[in-house]
Amino acid sequence: MNAPIRYKGYEVAPSAQALPNGLYAANLTIGTSGAPSGSQAGNQSGTSSPGARGGASRKIVSFDALDYFFDERHALAYACRWARMWIDEQRRCA
C-alpha cells in the first residue's frame, strides 16, 4: 500500500488487496474538505466527518475492486490513474 498523495486538493489513498486466487484488487479512497454535496456517484460509499477548518465537513468516497491485476504495482498504478480521472471529472462538472 502506498502513502496517500494529494491531487488538486484531494487526498488520494490507493491500495492493492491480495486475493486468495493470486490476483490483486485495485482499491481507492478519495477525501476532501468541504466538497459540495452530491459529489458522490457511482458504486462508492461516502462518509462525512468533522473537518479541521471551521466546521467544514470532510467528504470521503471509497471504491472497492476497481479491477483485478496479477501484479500489485499494476493495481496501485491503475487506482492512481482512476483517481486522477475521477477528480478531474468532479472538477469539470462543478
NORFEN-V59207 format. One record per backbone hydrogen bond with DSSP energy under -0.5 kcal/mol. CO is the residue of the C=O (numbers start at 0). NH is the residue of the N-H. Records with the same first field share a line. If there is no record, write none. Layout:
BEGIN
CO->NH ; NH
END
This chain:
BEGIN
4->11
6->9
9->6 ; 11
10->30
11->4
12->28
13->1
14->26
15->17
16->24
18->21
22->18
23->68
24->16 ; 26
25->65
26->14
27->62
28->12
29->60
30->10
31->58
35->38
38->40
41->43
44->61
46->59
48->57
51->53
52->55
55->50
56->33 ; 58
57->48
58->31
59->46
60->29
61->44
62->27
66->25
68->23
70->74
71->75
72->76
73->77
74->78
75->79
76->80
77->81
78->82
79->83
80->84
81->85
82->86
83->87
84->88
85->89
86->90
87->91
88->92
89->93
END
